[in-house]
Amino acid sequence: MIMNWIVLILAGLCEVAFAFCLGRSKGLVGSEWWLCIGGFVFFYVLSMILLMKATRTIPIGTAYPVWTGIGAVGSVLVGIFFFHEPATFWRIFFITTLIASIVGLKTVA
């Protein structure tokens, strides 16, 4: 069971990776664009495969929100640290609320 939680976390991190590739592809052309799109497809497919593996023992009603939560929080952090998006009080507040919700969901599952 613990191993599937690790797999689920890896699936969420793959979601962050494909979001990074998507953001990175903005404004690129030629081979750099194709490299980003290739990374996007690779991490997207890997994320789905890992999510499917994790749901063998983790209920989908828990796994899917945790997976999307990791992706959402990670994507916001990638946006802030790599793409220089604003780190406003409200963004940080709601991301913190999302993290608390994910932890709460895990504790009651």
C-alpha positions as CSV (number, residue, x, y, z in Angstrom):
1,M,0.0,0.0,0.0
2,I,2.8,2.4,0.8
3,M,4.5,1.7,-2.5
4,N,1.3,2.7,-4.3
5,W,1.3,6.1,-2.5
6,I,4.9,6.6,-3.7
7,V,3.7,5.7,-7.2
8,L,0.9,8.2,-6.9
9,I,3.3,10.9,-5.8
10,L,5.5,10.1,-8.8
11,A,2.4,10.3,-11.0
12,G,1.7,13.8,-9.6
13,L,5.3,14.9,-10.2
14,C,5.0,13.7,-13.8
15,E,1.9,15.9,-14.1
16,V,4.1,18.8,-12.9
17,A,6.7,17.8,-15.5
18,F,4.3,17.8,-18.4
19,A,2.9,21.2,-17.3
20,F,6.5,22.5,-17.2
21,C,7.1,21.2,-20.8
22,L,3.9,22.9,-21.9
23,G,4.9,26.2,-20.4
24,R,8.4,25.9,-21.7
25,S,7.2,25.4,-25.3
26,K,5.7,28.8,-25.4
27,G,7.6,30.9,-28.0
28,L,9.8,28.0,-29.1
29,V,10.1,26.9,-32.7
30,G,11.7,24.0,-34.6
31,S,13.5,21.2,-32.7
32,E,13.3,22.9,-29.3
33,W,9.5,23.0,-29.7
34,W,9.4,19.4,-30.7
35,L,11.6,18.4,-27.7
36,C,9.2,20.2,-25.3
37,I,6.2,18.5,-27.0
38,G,8.0,15.1,-26.8
39,G,8.6,15.7,-23.1
40,F,5.0,16.7,-22.6
41,V,3.7,13.5,-24.3
42,F,6.2,11.3,-22.4
43,F,5.4,12.7,-18.9
44,Y,1.6,12.8,-19.7
45,V,1.6,9.1,-20.6
46,L,3.8,8.1,-17.7
47,S,1.6,10.1,-15.3
48,M,-1.5,8.2,-16.5
49,I,0.2,4.8,-16.3
50,L,1.4,5.5,-12.8
51,L,-2.0,6.8,-11.7
52,M,-3.6,3.7,-13.1
53,K,-1.1,1.6,-11.1
54,A,-1.7,3.5,-7.9
55,T,-5.5,3.0,-8.1
56,R,-5.1,-0.7,-7.8
57,T,-5.1,-0.3,-4.1
58,I,-5.9,3.4,-3.5
59,P,-9.6,4.3,-4.1
60,I,-10.0,6.5,-7.2
61,G,-12.0,9.0,-5.1
62,T,-8.8,9.6,-3.1
63,A,-6.1,9.0,-5.7
64,Y,-7.5,11.3,-8.4
65,P,-7.8,14.4,-6.1
66,V,-4.4,13.8,-4.6
67,W,-2.9,13.4,-8.1
68,T,-4.5,16.6,-9.4
69,G,-3.6,18.4,-6.2
70,I,0.1,17.5,-6.5
71,G,-0.1,18.7,-10.2
72,A,-1.9,21.9,-9.3
73,V,0.4,22.9,-6.4
74,G,3.5,21.8,-8.4
75,S,2.4,23.7,-11.5
76,V,1.9,26.9,-9.5
77,L,5.3,26.5,-7.9
78,V,6.9,25.9,-11.3
79,G,5.2,28.9,-12.7
80,I,6.5,31.0,-9.8
81,F,10.1,29.7,-9.8
82,F,10.7,29.0,-13.5
83,F,8.3,31.3,-15.4
84,H,8.4,34.3,-13.0
85,E,4.7,34.3,-12.3
86,P,3.6,36.5,-9.4
87,A,3.6,34.9,-5.9
88,T,0.8,37.0,-4.5
89,F,-0.7,36.5,-1.0
90,W,-3.9,35.0,-2.4
91,R,-2.1,32.5,-4.6
92,I,0.0,31.3,-1.7
93,F,-3.0,31.3,0.6
94,F,-5.1,29.1,-1.8
95,I,-2.2,26.8,-2.6
96,T,-1.7,26.3,1.2
97,T,-5.5,25.6,1.5
98,L,-5.2,23.0,-1.3
99,I,-2.3,21.3,0.4
100,A,-4.2,21.2,3.7
101,S,-7.2,19.7,1.8
102,I,-5.0,17.0,0.2
103,V,-3.4,16.1,3.6
104,G,-6.9,16.0,5.1
105,L,-8.2,13.7,2.4
106,K,-5.2,11.4,2.9
107,T,-5.8,11.2,6.7
108,V,-9.5,10.2,6.3
109,A,-8.9,7.7,3.5
